[in-house]
Amino acid sequence: MVHIMLCCASGMSTSLLVEKMKKAASEQGIDAQIWAVGANEVKANADKADIILLGPQVRYAQKKIESEAPGVPVAHIDMRDYGMMNGNSVLKQALNIIHGQ
């Protein structure tokens, strides 16, 4: 199972993207736990994540988030994919990073 945590300002704006990613994972037979948190909740959740994806509104906080989640890859969600709520593409991005591709 892969554990993908999305991070945005409050954890709310990424909730639709989380649902789209869960649907894409299910359709592809991928066992994934995907959830969203606000930037202030990263530290409490980092130990459960294989990757942390940042929404456009919190990309400024990447260094802080990396320091709160040592050893966990942190990446930006592509702005176009975020805007289009492209769960399939964001899931693929996360899996490629987790598997070192």
Number of C-alpha atoms within 10 A of each C-alpha: 8 16 17 23 23 26 31 23 19 15 17 13 17 22 17 14 25 23 15 18 25 21 15 19 19 12 10 10 9 15 12 15 17 19 21 25 21 17 21 13 17 22 15 11 15 19 14 13 19 20 23 28 24 27 23 17 14 17 18 11 12 17 11 12 23 18 11 17 20 12 12 18 15 23 18 19 22 17 12 10 14 19 12 10 18 18 21 18 16 22 23 14 17 25 18 11 14 16 7 7 8
